[in-house]
Amino acid sequence: MRSIVRSITVLILLIAPLLNGCIAVVATGAVATGSTVHDRRGFGTVVQDKRIQLGAYDTINKDKELVLRNRVMIAVYGGVMLLMGEVRTPDLKQRAEQTVSGFEGVTRIANEIDVREPEGFWSRRNDNKITARVKLALLDASSVPGFDATRVKVSTAHRTVYLMGLLSHEEDEMVTEIARNVPGVERVVKLFEYRGD
């Protein structure tokens, strides 16, 4: 039993830095992160989403045809798995989805992979800059009282911004409008879940 607890603790410590927050070890031995304090999903769901994401990447990476000369990116929020990036054929797009289907805890897969030639380093770097700009713009959002920008997961591929989170409809409208007005954004795709207003 003690070895199981130790293994779980080590796993949490390995995963926690990937959760984009500061680590705080509580006296009970549980781990909390800065980003999960404000996250509406709850700590268990955050950990499960990260476990699903890491497992999905591991599964994709075992398929050499998908890994070589293609790019599949994965984001998971609240059990919704988002696939982004680019593959060379429609069959590979379908194959990527089939490869990651079946993970326990996944409620839906949104396959937004584009069938096209993979983009180069500078284009991917530009997508990373767009993600950073959207996150920064959301930090200045103040029209909805109590809004916390850390509750929105932002990903970008091919200048399309993907937004995930558990928001109110009012927060959705504000976040979407902010993202649309960030320089370089060509399209916004919302994958929000909604809470009571």
N, C-alpha and C positions, 0 to 999 in steps of 0.2 A: 504493500500500500504506500509506504514511504517513497519508494522508487517511482511510483506513478505520479505522486504529488510533485516530486522533484522534476520529473520529465515534463509535466504540464507547466511548471514554473519556468523552466528553461525555454520551453516553446513560447510562452507569453513574452518572456524577455527578448527573444529573438524577433518576435513579430512586432512588439511595441514600437521600436524606432520607425517602422514602416507606416505607422499610423499618423504621421505628421504632427506629432505633439511631443511635449516634454514628458519624461517618465517620472512618475512618483511612486515609490514603493511604500505601501501602507503597512502598518504594524502587523496586520494579519497575514501579510505575504502576498496579498493581491496587488496587481499592477493597474494603475490608472494613468491615462495620458491626458495632456492638456486639451487636445481636440475632442476627446470623448466626454469631457465634462459638460460641454454645450450640445453634444450630439443628441438628437432626438431618438436615435435608434436604440440606445442603450449599449452598455459595454459588451454584453454577450453577442449582440448582433454585429457590432463593429468587428469583433474578433472573428466571428463566423464569416463575414464578408471578406476579410483579409485572407482567411484560410482558403475560401473558395477561389479567390483571385490567384493566390500562389499555386494552388493545385491545378487550376486551369492553365496557367503559364507552363507549369511543369509538363502537363499533358500535351500542349501544343508543341513544346520544344522537343518532344520525343518523335514528332512527325517531321522528318528531315525535309520533305518536300514543302511543307508549310513554312518551315523556318528559313530555308535557303531561297533567296531572291523574292521573298514576300515579307510582309510585316503585319503581324496581327497584334493589336493592343487590346487589353482587357481592363475594364473597370467594373466593380461590383458595389452596389448600394442597396441595402434592404432586401437582398435576395434577387435583385434584378441585375443580370449580367449584360454588360454592353461590350460588343465586339466592334473595334474600329481598325482602321489601317487600310492596307491594300494587298490584294492578291491578283495574280495574273489571269485567272479564269473563273467563270461562274461555278464550276465544279469545286474549285479550291475554296471558294466562299462558303458553299454548302458543307464541304468537308470540315472546315474550321468550326462551324456551328455544331456539327455532329460530334466532333472530337471533344468538345467541352460540355456537351449535354449529359445529363445524368448526375450532376453533382447534387448531393443532398443539401437542401436549403435554398436552391435556386428556384424562384417562382416563375421567372420569365427570362428569355434570351432575346435581346434586341441586336440583330445582326446588321450593323451599319457599315460593314466592310465594303470598300469600293473595289470594283473590278477594274484594275488599271495597273500601269507600270509603277513599281514602288518609287516614291519620291526620294530625293537625295538628302544629304546631311543638312544643307542650308534650309531647305523647305521644312524639315522636321524641327530644326532649331527655331524657325519662325513660328511654327505651331506652339512650341514651348513658350515663346515670348508672348503669344496671344493668350495662352492660359494664364500666365503670370499677370498680364494686364487686366484680364477679366477679374481675377481674384483681388487684385489691388483696387479696382473700381468698386467691387462689392463691399470692400472695407469702408468706403465712404457713404454707403447707402444709409440714409437716415429717415426716409419718408414713412417707413413702417416701424412703429415703436417696438422695441425688443428684438428686432431682427439681428441675427448673428451670421456673419458671412461664412463662418466655418461650417455651417450646416449645409452648404452647397458644395457638391463635388463637381469640379470643372475639368474637362478633358477636351483636347483639340486635335483634330486630324483634318488635313487639307483645308485649313482655314474655317472648318465647321466646328462650332463650339457645342459640346454636349454637356447638359446640365442635369445633375441628379441630386435628389434630396427629399426630405420630408418637410413640406412647406404648406403654408396656407395659400389660398388662391390669391390673396393680396400680395403676399411675398413673391409668388410666382410671377405676377405681372411686373413687379418692380425689378426682380432679378433678370427676367427676360429682356426688358427694355434696356437695362444697363448693359447687358452682354451684347445686344444688337448694336449699340453705339460705340463699342470699343473699336479703335482703328485696326483694320486688318481682318475683322470678322466678316465672313461672307454669308454665313447661315448659322442659325441656332436651332438645336434639336433638344426638346425638353423630355426628360424621362422622370418627371417628378411623381412622388406619391403625395397625397393630400391629407392634411389633418383638418380637424374642425376649425372654422374661423372664429 
